[in-house]
Amino acid sequence: MTAAASLPNADFLLGGARSGKTALALERAEASGLEPVMVATAEAHDEEMRARIAAHRAERDGRWSTIEEPRDLVGVLDRAAGGGRILVVDCLTLWLSNVFFAEADVEAEIERLAAALGRLAGPVILVSNEVGLGIVPENALARRFRDLQGRLNRRVAAASDRVTFVAAGLPLVLKGQG
């Protein structure tokens, strides 16, 4: 059996900021034997974010192609999954904030994403932040976002074949095979 044949179709990695989620996602994608494709959800609205995006690009070598899509994640997954590729979505937290601030129906978009994970033609690794482990945010907007992120993470975890929590660079498989 090839490495690609044993891959989970939906592989969900979550953890705190700078926990090692993306590094693990890149490692898993590169080990798959499939063509790695980064689905980047970030938008560069300022210099600091442009620098972060550039640093993430530098982590990937020439084998990688990139699709930049801040909001229509389901459309990208439907179009790009399969065909000998493995997709890495980095990250669901930025995607959620893009959808949230575009004043879209966030709950509907979360459900669309969860439903899409069950029909993909090829493997995808999804990266997300766990934002609910800290203190309760002081303002209503931040609390609303934290709650939506928690719902998103639960729905994606339920729809995924493997779920891994990453802390301090160490993966802990919560669901599926390690």
Phi, psi and chi 1 to 4 in degrees:
 res  aa     phi    psi   chi1   chi2   chi3   chi4
   1 MET       -  133.1 -180.0 -178.9  -67.9      -
   2 THR   -78.2  162.7   66.3      -      -      -
   3 ALA   -59.5  -40.9      -      -      -      -
   4 ALA   -63.2  -36.8      -      -      -      -
   5 ALA   -67.5  -25.2      -      -      -      -
   6 SER   -97.4    6.0   64.3      -      -      -
   7 LEU   -73.2  143.9  -69.4  173.6      -      -
   8 PRO   -69.8  144.7   20.0  -25.9      -      -
   9 ASN   -69.6  -40.0 -147.6   45.6      -      -
  10 ALA  -123.3  113.7      -      -      -      -
  11 ASP  -116.4  115.0 -169.4   -2.0      -      -
  12 PHE  -110.1  122.9 -176.4   40.6      -      -
  13 LEU  -115.2  126.8  -55.1  175.9      -      -
  14 LEU  -138.7  155.2   74.3  160.5      -      -
  15 GLY   173.1 -172.9      -      -      -      -
  16 GLY   -77.3  174.5      -      -      -      -
  17 ALA   -61.3  135.6      -      -      -      -
  18 ARG    59.5   28.9  -57.9  -69.8  174.6 -103.8
  19 SER   -82.9  -14.6   62.3      -      -      -
  20 GLY   108.4    9.9      -      -      -      -
  21 LYS   -60.2  -51.4  -55.8  175.5  -56.1  -71.9
  22 THR   -65.8  -41.5  -62.5      -      -      -
  23 ALA   -58.7  -41.9      -      -      -      -
  24 LEU   -67.3  -39.9 -179.3   58.0      -      -
  25 ALA   -61.1  -45.1      -      -      -      -
  26 LEU   -62.6  -43.3  -61.8  177.7      -      -
  27 GLU   -60.9  -46.8  179.7 -177.5  -54.8      -
  28 ARG   -63.3  -42.7  -74.6 -178.3  176.3  175.7
  29 ALA   -64.3  -44.9      -      -      -      -
  30 GLU   -67.2  -30.6  -70.4  171.3   -6.2      -
  31 ALA   -78.7  -10.9      -      -      -      -
  32 SER   -71.2  -24.1   72.8      -      -      -
  33 GLY    82.6    0.7      -      -      -      -
  34 LEU   -99.0  165.1  -60.9  171.0      -      -
  35 GLU   -70.6  118.8  174.2 -164.9  -15.3      -
  36 PRO   -82.4  133.9   27.2  -29.9      -      -
  37 VAL  -128.4  123.3  177.6      -      -      -
  38 MET   -88.1  127.3  175.4   60.1   66.7      -
  39 VAL  -104.4  102.3  178.8      -      -      -
  40 ALA   -94.7  128.0      -      -      -      -
  41 THR  -103.9   -5.3   61.7      -      -      -
  42 ALA   -73.2  149.1      -      -      -      -
  43 GLU  -119.2  135.3  -68.0 -176.4  -68.7      -
  44 ALA   -90.7   87.7      -      -      -      -
  45 HIS   -89.7  -12.4  -66.2  -65.5      -      -
  46 ASP  -151.1  173.7   57.5   33.9      -      -
  47 GLU   -61.8  -41.4  -88.6  -50.0  -52.6      -
  48 GLU   -61.0  -42.2 -171.1  -95.0  -16.7      -
  49 MET   -70.9  -36.5 -167.2   54.1  136.9      -
  50 ARG   -60.2  -40.5  -80.6 -171.1  -82.0  -76.5
  51 ALA   -66.4  -39.7      -      -      -      -
  52 ARG   -63.1  -43.9  -76.9  177.9  177.5  -98.2
  53 ILE   -62.9  -42.8  -69.4  168.8      -      -
  54 ALA   -62.5  -40.8      -      -      -      -
  55 ALA   -63.8  -41.2      -      -      -      -
  56 HIS   -64.4  -40.5  -87.3  -63.0      -      -
  57 ARG   -60.7  -39.1  -78.1 -174.4 -175.1  131.3
  58 ALA   -66.6  -21.6      -      -      -      -
  59 GLU   -71.5  -18.4  -66.5  174.5  -21.6      -
  60 ARG  -107.3  141.9  -57.8 -174.5  -58.1  -90.0
  61 ASP   -92.5 -171.5   62.6   28.0      -      -
  62 GLY   -66.4  -11.2      -      -      -      -
  63 ARG   -71.0  -21.0  -66.3  175.1  -70.9  173.8
  64 TRP   -86.9  139.9  -74.2   81.8      -      -
  65 SER  -111.7  164.3   57.7      -      -      -
  66 THR  -132.1  137.2  -58.4      -      -      -
  67 ILE  -117.3  121.8  -60.4  169.4      -      -
  68 GLU   -99.1  118.8  -65.2 -180.0   -3.0      -
  69 GLU  -150.0  106.3  179.8   49.2   61.7      -
  70 PRO   -77.8  -23.2   25.1  -31.3      -      -
  71 ARG  -130.5  -42.8  -75.7  179.6  -74.6  -72.7
  72 ASP   -86.1   61.5 -174.1   20.7      -      -
  73 LEU   -64.9  -42.6 -178.1   55.6      -      -
  74 VAL   -61.6  -41.9  172.8      -      -      -
  75 GLY   -59.6  -44.1      -      -      -      -
  76 VAL   -62.7  -46.1  166.8      -      -      -
  77 LEU   -61.3  -43.2  -64.7  176.3      -      -
  78 ASP   -62.7  -39.2  -77.5  -19.5      -      -
  79 ARG   -80.2  -36.0  -70.8 -173.3  -57.6  -85.1
  80 ALA  -101.8  -19.7      -      -      -      -
  81 ALA   -68.4  143.4      -      -      -      -
  82 GLY    94.5 -166.5      -      -      -      -
  83 GLY    65.0   31.3      -      -      -      -
  84 GLY    79.2   14.3      -      -      -      -
  85 ARG  -110.0  155.3  -69.0 -179.3  -63.9  -86.0
  86 ILE  -123.2  128.2 -175.8  166.7      -      -
  87 LEU   -97.3  140.8  -52.0  179.7      -      -
  88 VAL  -119.2  117.5  173.7      -      -      -
  89 VAL   -96.0  115.6  176.0      -      -      -
  90 ASP  -131.7  102.8 -165.3   10.8      -      -
  91 CYS  -140.7  164.3   79.9      -      -      -
  92 LEU   -68.6  -28.2  -69.1 -178.0      -      -
  93 THR   -66.2  -43.8  -54.7      -      -      -
  94 LEU   -67.2  -39.9  -70.9  172.5      -      -
  95 TRP   -57.7  -47.0  169.5   76.4      -      -
  96 LEU   -61.2  -42.9  178.9   65.9      -      -
  97 SER   -65.4  -36.0   67.9      -      -      -
  98 ASN   -63.5  -44.6  -64.7  -24.4      -      -
  99 VAL   -66.3  -43.8  170.9      -      -      -
 100 PHE   -59.0  -50.6 -179.4   79.1      -      -
 101 PHE   -76.9  -14.4  -73.0  114.2      -      -
 102 ALA   -81.6   -1.5      -      -      -      -
 103 GLU    60.2   34.1  -61.6 -178.3    4.8      -
 104 ALA   -79.9  172.0      -      -      -      -
 105 ASP   -78.3   91.7 -175.4  -18.7      -      -
 106 VAL   -60.3  -45.2  175.3      -      -      -
 107 GLU   -59.6  -42.2  -60.8  -78.9   -5.2      -
 108 ALA   -64.9  -39.8      -      -      -      -
 109 GLU   -66.3  -37.5  -70.5  -60.1  -49.9      -
 110 ILE   -62.0  -44.8  -70.4  170.7      -      -
 111 GLU   -65.4  -40.1  -70.0  -52.7  -46.8      -
 112 ARG   -59.4  -43.4  -78.9 -175.0   66.1 -135.2
 113 LEU   -64.6  -47.5  176.2   59.3      -      -
 114 ALA   -59.1  -42.3      -      -      -      -
 115 ALA   -65.2  -39.2      -      -      -      -
 116 ALA   -63.1  -33.7      -      -      -      -
 117 LEU   -62.2  -25.1  -64.4  179.7      -      -
 118 GLY   -82.0   -8.3      -      -      -      -
 119 ARG  -122.9    6.1   67.0  171.3 -176.2  -98.1
 120 LEU   -63.8  145.3  -64.3  179.1      -      -
 121 ALA   -84.1   -3.2      -      -      -      -
 122 GLY  -163.3  174.7      -      -      -      -
 123 PRO   -73.5  147.8   24.6  -31.2      -      -
 124 VAL  -138.8  140.3   61.1      -      -      -
 125 ILE  -111.8  124.2  -59.2  170.1      -      -
 126 LEU  -111.0  131.5  -56.7  118.3      -      -
 127 VAL  -110.5  134.9  176.9      -      -      -
 128 SER  -148.0  154.9 -171.9      -      -      -
 129 ASN   -90.8  141.4  -72.3  -64.7      -      -
 130 GLU   -94.5  107.2  174.6   50.1   72.9      -
 131 VAL  -104.6   -0.5  -60.4      -      -      -
 132 GLY   -94.2    9.9      -      -      -      -
 133 LEU   -92.6   -8.1  -64.3  173.9      -      -
 134 GLY   -97.4 -162.0      -      -      -      -
 135 ILE   -70.1  159.5   61.9  171.5      -      -
 136 VAL   -70.8  126.7  174.2      -      -      -
 137 PRO   -59.4  151.4  -23.4   33.7      -      -
 138 GLU   -73.5  -31.7 -179.6  178.6  -50.4      -
 139 ASN  -112.7  159.2   65.2   73.0      -      -
 140 ALA   -63.5  -39.1      -      -      -      -
 141 LEU   -61.7  -46.8  178.4   67.1      -      -
 142 ALA   -65.7  -38.8      -      -      -      -
 143 ARG   -64.7  -41.0  -74.2 -170.2  -59.8  -87.1
 144 ARG   -61.8  -45.3  173.3   84.3  174.3  122.9
 145 PHE   -63.8  -44.9 -176.7   81.0      -      -
 146 ARG   -57.7  -43.1 -179.4 -147.0   46.6 -159.8
 147 ASP   -64.9  -42.9  -67.8  -10.0      -      -
 148 LEU   -64.4  -39.7  -72.3  168.1      -      -
 149 GLN   -62.2  -40.3 -177.2   69.6   54.3      -
 150 GLY   -62.1  -43.4      -      -      -      -
 151 ARG   -63.2  -44.4  -77.0 -168.4 -161.4   99.3
 152 LEU   -58.1  -49.5  169.8   63.7      -      -
 153 ASN   -60.5  -41.4  -72.2  -14.6      -      -
 154 ARG   -63.2  -45.1  -78.1 -164.0  -37.4  -94.6
 155 ARG   -66.1  -43.0  -71.0  -63.9  -67.8  128.6
 156 VAL   -67.5  -40.6  171.0      -      -      -
 157 ALA   -61.4  -42.8      -      -      -      -
 158 ALA   -63.8  -34.2      -      -      -      -
 159 ALA   -87.7   -7.4      -      -      -      -
 160 SER   -92.8  153.0  -67.2      -      -      -
 161 ASP   -80.9  -33.6  -56.6  -56.5      -      -
 162 ARG  -135.7  138.9  177.0  169.5   59.5 -170.1
 163 VAL  -129.2  127.9  178.0      -      -      -
 164 THR  -127.0  127.8  -54.6      -      -      -
 165 PHE   -94.2  132.8 -176.5   77.0      -      -
 166 VAL  -117.1  126.0 -177.6      -      -      -
 167 ALA  -136.1  129.9      -      -      -      -
 168 ALA    53.0   35.7      -      -      -      -
 169 GLY    79.4    1.2      -      -      -      -
 170 LEU  -105.2  124.0  -59.0  172.8      -      -
 171 PRO   -86.0  138.1   28.3  -31.1      -      -
 172 LEU  -124.6  109.8  174.2   63.0      -      -
 173 VAL   -74.7  122.0  175.9      -      -      -
 174 LEU   -95.3  -25.7  -56.5  176.1      -      -
 175 LYS  -151.5  139.4  176.4 -177.9  174.6 -176.6
 176 GLY    85.5 -168.9      -      -      -      -
 177 GLN   -89.9  141.5  -61.6  -64.9  -45.2      -
 178 GLY   -75.0      -      -      -      -      -
